[in-house]
Amino acid sequence: MGNCSETMESPEESNSNERLLSDSQDETSEDKEFLVLINDPQVRNRLKKQFEEETELVQEVVKAQVVFLGSEQLYNRVNTNLKDLKFEPFFAEAQYKLFAWRVLFFMDEFCSPINDDGTVNQTHAFDTTIPFQVTQNFDEVITLACSKGNISTLGSSPVNDEELPHNPNYKYDKDMFFMDSSMIEKDEIEKKGFSFGDIAHLIVAVYSTSPPSLLEAAMQTVLLHNIALHDAALSKPCHAVCCTDLQQIALHGLYTPADEKLPENLLATGLELFKNLRVEFSREDRRR
């Protein structure tokens, strides 16, 4: 006689097979119900209308950001920078403005700014969750907001506070750098992946009382429209600047620690920050 264990199922195996069969039958039943619903003309029309409405809402949110920044080209540039966690000094103002706009959008849609006891909700001020969602994951945020979906379906932030160069807070939240004087220290700045020129442009963007200089505006146009720097060097207002200088300016920004002249029309706070920044980097350069 053969071994019974080779031909007969154990009670555990039998129960397992019964559960699998039951699950399979349930799935088949659900599939049939879904097919019945999806083939119902009224259901299909309702789903189509819902999709069209949600698509229109998504487009309106994108359009609102374009209007806020002033042009579609600038929006596309800054949107790409935020997705790639890239900081461009000549677009410092647009970057921090769009970041702040999106944080408010996220809070309005998914988080109450006021706690139950009436106090202001500040739990997200230094968190990485919202900064991640409004930079690298904002397309999904818009879609979820327009479909009234559950926030729990959003992906979680892959970074933490220790990964400073990858933390969006330290790239686009203008208040993060100016909370205390230690944020102007050279080591702190480089730890966050910034250069002197980056922070100099950020200070000017935040504290200037006048529009950008002609050279800065020209460089923004050159970068935004991908104009060859050689062509830009032959045109006004950059005619006095050679192509090599423009390449360096595009790479590092308008300002260096060696500059004797300070930016014009800065508020007193900005002027003090800029002076401290220049002294900090000049001191380090002299030690070398």
C-alpha positions as CSV (number, residue, x, y, z in Angstrom):
1,M,0.0,0.0,0.0
2,G,1.1,3.5,-0.7
3,N,1.7,6.1,2.0
4,C,-1.6,7.8,2.8
5,S,0.2,11.1,3.3
6,E,0.9,11.1,-0.4
7,T,-2.7,10.8,-1.5
8,M,-4.8,12.5,1.3
9,E,-4.9,16.1,2.3
10,S,-4.3,17.1,5.9
11,P,-7.1,19.1,7.6
12,E,-5.0,22.2,7.5
13,E,-4.4,21.9,3.7
14,S,-8.1,21.2,3.2
15,N,-9.1,24.4,5.1
16,S,-6.6,26.4,3.2
17,N,-7.9,25.2,-0.2
18,E,-11.4,26.0,0.9
19,R,-10.4,29.5,1.8
20,L,-8.7,30.0,-1.5
21,L,-11.7,28.7,-3.4
22,S,-14.0,31.0,-1.4
23,D,-11.7,34.0,-2.0
24,S,-11.6,33.2,-5.7
25,Q,-15.4,33.0,-5.9
26,D,-15.7,36.4,-4.0
27,E,-13.3,38.0,-6.5
28,T,-15.2,36.5,-9.4
29,S,-18.5,37.8,-8.0
30,E,-17.0,41.3,-7.5
31,D,-15.6,41.3,-11.0
32,K,-19.1,40.5,-12.4
33,E,-20.7,43.2,-10.3
34,F,-18.1,45.7,-11.6
35,L,-18.7,44.7,-15.2
36,V,-22.4,45.1,-14.8
37,L,-21.9,48.6,-13.3
38,I,-19.3,49.7,-15.9
39,N,-21.6,48.6,-18.7
40,D,-24.5,50.6,-17.3
41,P,-24.8,53.7,-19.6
42,Q,-25.8,55.9,-16.6
43,V,-22.8,54.8,-14.5
44,R,-20.4,55.3,-17.4
45,N,-21.8,58.8,-18.1
46,R,-21.5,59.7,-14.4
47,L,-17.9,58.5,-14.3
48,K,-17.0,60.3,-17.5
49,K,-18.5,63.5,-16.1
50,Q,-16.7,63.1,-12.8
51,F,-13.4,62.5,-14.7
52,E,-13.9,65.6,-16.9
53,E,-14.8,67.8,-13.8
54,E,-11.7,66.6,-11.9
55,T,-9.5,67.1,-15.0
56,E,-10.8,70.7,-15.3
57,L,-10.2,71.3,-11.6
58,V,-6.6,70.1,-12.0
59,Q,-6.1,72.4,-14.9
60,E,-7.4,75.3,-12.9
61,V,-5.0,74.7,-10.1
62,V,-2.1,74.6,-12.6
63,K,-3.4,77.8,-14.2
64,A,-3.6,79.5,-10.9
65,Q,0.1,78.8,-10.3
66,V,1.0,80.1,-13.8
67,V,-1.0,83.4,-13.1
68,F,0.7,83.7,-9.7
69,L,4.2,83.6,-11.2
70,G,3.3,85.6,-14.2
71,S,4.1,83.3,-17.1
72,E,3.9,79.7,-18.2
73,Q,7.6,79.5,-19.0
74,L,8.6,80.7,-15.5
75,Y,6.1,78.2,-14.0
76,N,7.5,75.3,-16.0
77,R,11.1,76.3,-15.0
78,V,10.3,76.6,-11.3
79,N,8.0,73.6,-11.2
80,T,10.9,71.5,-12.7
81,N,13.3,72.9,-10.2
82,L,11.1,72.0,-7.3
83,K,10.6,68.5,-8.6
84,D,14.3,68.0,-9.0
85,L,15.2,69.8,-5.7
86,K,17.3,72.2,-7.7
87,F,18.0,75.7,-6.5
88,E,18.7,78.3,-9.2
89,P,19.9,81.7,-7.7
90,F,18.3,83.8,-10.5
91,F,14.9,82.2,-9.8
92,A,15.2,82.4,-6.0
93,E,12.2,84.7,-5.6
94,A,9.9,82.6,-7.9
95,Q,11.0,79.4,-6.2
96,Y,10.2,80.5,-2.6
97,K,7.0,82.1,-3.7
98,L,5.7,79.0,-5.5
99,F,6.8,76.8,-2.6
100,A,4.9,79.0,-0.1
101,W,1.8,79.0,-2.4
102,R,1.8,75.2,-2.5
103,V,2.2,74.8,1.2
104,L,-0.9,77.0,1.8
105,F,-2.8,75.0,-0.9
106,F,-1.9,71.7,0.9
107,M,-2.8,73.1,4.3
108,D,-6.2,74.4,3.0
109,E,-7.0,71.0,1.4
110,F,-5.7,68.5,3.9
111,C,-4.7,70.2,7.2
112,S,-6.5,72.5,9.5
113,P,-4.3,75.6,10.3
114,I,-6.1,75.9,13.6
115,N,-6.0,73.3,16.4
116,D,-9.1,72.2,18.3
117,D,-8.1,74.5,21.2
118,G,-7.9,77.5,18.9
119,T,-4.1,77.7,18.7
120,V,-2.2,77.9,15.4
121,N,-1.1,74.5,14.1
122,Q,2.7,74.7,13.7
123,T,3.4,71.0,13.7
124,H,4.3,71.0,10.0
125,A,6.6,74.0,10.1
126,F,9.8,72.0,10.1
127,D,8.4,68.6,9.0
128,T,9.6,67.0,5.8
129,T,6.1,65.6,4.8
130,I,4.5,68.7,3.4
131,P,7.7,70.1,1.7
132,F,8.1,66.7,0.0
133,Q,4.5,66.6,-1.2
134,V,4.5,70.2,-2.6
135,T,7.8,69.8,-4.5
136,Q,8.3,66.2,-5.7
137,N,4.8,64.9,-5.4
138,F,2.6,67.9,-6.2
139,D,0.9,66.5,-9.3
140,E,-0.5,63.7,-7.2
141,V,-1.5,66.2,-4.5
142,I,-3.5,68.2,-7.0
143,T,-5.2,65.1,-8.4
144,L,-6.1,63.9,-4.9
145,A,-7.4,67.3,-3.8
146,C,-9.6,67.6,-6.9
147,S,-11.0,64.1,-6.5
148,K,-11.6,64.6,-2.7
149,G,-9.5,61.6,-2.1
150,N,-7.9,60.5,1.2
151,I,-4.6,62.0,2.2
152,S,-3.4,58.6,3.4
153,T,-3.0,57.5,-0.2
154,L,-0.2,60.0,-0.8
155,G,3.4,58.7,-0.8
156,S,5.4,59.4,2.3
157,S,8.5,61.6,2.3
158,P,11.7,59.7,1.6
159,V,14.0,62.1,3.5
160,N,14.6,63.2,7.1
161,D,16.1,66.2,8.8
162,E,19.6,64.7,8.7
163,E,19.6,64.7,4.9
164,L,19.8,68.5,4.7
165,P,20.7,68.9,1.0
166,H,17.7,66.8,0.0
167,N,15.2,68.5,2.4
168,P,13.0,70.9,0.4
169,N,12.6,73.1,3.5
170,Y,16.2,74.2,3.3
171,K,16.0,75.0,-0.4
172,Y,12.7,76.9,-0.8
173,D,11.4,78.0,2.6
174,K,12.8,81.6,2.8
175,D,12.2,81.8,6.6
176,M,14.3,78.7,7.3
177,F,17.6,80.5,6.8
178,F,16.8,83.7,8.5
179,M,15.5,82.5,11.9
180,D,18.8,83.1,13.6
181,S,22.3,84.2,12.8
182,S,23.8,80.7,12.7
183,M,22.1,80.1,9.4
184,I,24.5,82.5,7.8
185,E,27.6,80.5,8.9
186,K,29.6,79.1,6.0
187,D,29.6,75.5,7.3
188,E,25.8,75.6,7.8
189,I,25.3,76.9,4.3
190,E,27.5,74.4,2.6
191,K,26.0,71.6,4.7
192,K,22.7,72.4,3.1
193,G,24.1,72.3,-0.4
194,F,24.3,76.1,-1.0
195,S,26.9,78.5,-2.2
196,F,27.6,82.1,-1.3
197,G,25.9,83.2,-4.5
198,D,22.8,81.2,-3.7
199,I,22.2,82.8,-0.3
200,A,23.2,86.3,-1.6
201,H,20.5,86.0,-4.3
202,L,18.0,84.7,-1.7
203,I,18.7,87.7,0.6
204,V,18.2,90.2,-2.3
205,A,15.0,88.4,-3.4
206,V,13.5,88.6,0.1
207,Y,14.7,92.0,1.3
208,S,15.1,94.2,-1.8
209,T,12.8,97.2,-2.1
210,S,13.3,97.6,-5.9
211,P,12.9,95.4,-9.0
212,P,15.9,93.3,-10.2
213,S,18.8,95.1,-11.8
214,L,18.9,95.2,-15.6
215,L,21.7,92.6,-15.6
216,E,19.8,90.3,-13.3
217,A,16.6,90.6,-15.4
218,A,18.6,90.0,-18.5
219,M,20.2,86.8,-17.1
220,Q,16.7,85.6,-16.0
221,T,15.5,86.0,-19.6
222,V,18.6,84.3,-21.0
223,L,18.2,81.3,-18.7
224,L,14.4,81.1,-19.1
225,H,14.5,81.2,-22.9
226,N,17.7,79.1,-23.2
227,I,19.5,81.9,-25.2
228,A,23.1,81.1,-26.0
229,L,25.3,83.1,-23.7
230,H,27.5,84.2,-26.6
231,D,24.4,85.9,-28.2
232,A,23.5,87.5,-24.9
233,A,27.0,89.0,-24.5
234,L,26.5,90.9,-27.8
235,S,23.2,92.4,-26.7
236,K,22.1,95.0,-24.2
237,P,22.2,95.4,-21.2
238,C,25.0,92.8,-21.2
239,H,27.2,94.4,-23.9
240,A,29.8,95.3,-21.3
241,V,30.1,91.8,-20.0
242,C,32.1,89.2,-21.9
243,C,30.7,85.7,-22.7
244,T,33.1,84.1,-20.1
245,D,31.8,86.4,-17.4
246,L,28.2,85.6,-18.3
247,Q,29.0,81.9,-18.0
248,Q,30.4,82.4,-14.5
249,I,27.5,84.6,-13.5
250,A,25.0,82.0,-14.8
251,L,26.8,79.3,-12.8
252,H,27.5,81.2,-9.5
253,G,25.2,84.2,-9.5
254,L,25.9,87.9,-9.5
255,Y,27.5,88.2,-6.1
256,T,30.9,87.1,-4.7
257,P,32.5,87.6,-1.3
258,A,35.2,89.8,-2.9
259,D,32.7,92.4,-4.1
260,E,33.2,95.7,-2.4
261,K,29.9,97.2,-3.4
262,L,26.7,96.0,-1.6
263,P,23.4,95.4,-3.4
264,E,21.3,98.6,-3.6
265,N,17.9,99.2,-2.0
266,L,18.0,96.4,0.7
267,L,16.0,96.7,3.8
268,A,18.1,97.1,7.0
269,T,17.6,93.5,8.0
270,G,18.7,92.3,4.5
271,L,21.7,94.6,4.5
272,E,22.9,93.3,7.8
273,L,22.4,89.7,6.7
274,F,24.3,90.4,3.4
275,K,27.2,92.0,5.3
276,N,27.4,89.1,7.8
277,L,27.4,86.6,4.9
278,R,30.2,88.4,3.1
279,V,32.3,88.6,6.3
280,E,31.7,84.9,7.0
281,F,32.9,83.8,3.6
282,S,35.8,86.3,3.4
283,R,37.0,85.1,6.8
284,E,37.1,81.5,5.6
285,D,38.8,82.5,2.4
286,R,41.6,84.4,4.3
287,R,42.3,81.3,6.4
288,R,43.2,79.2,3.4
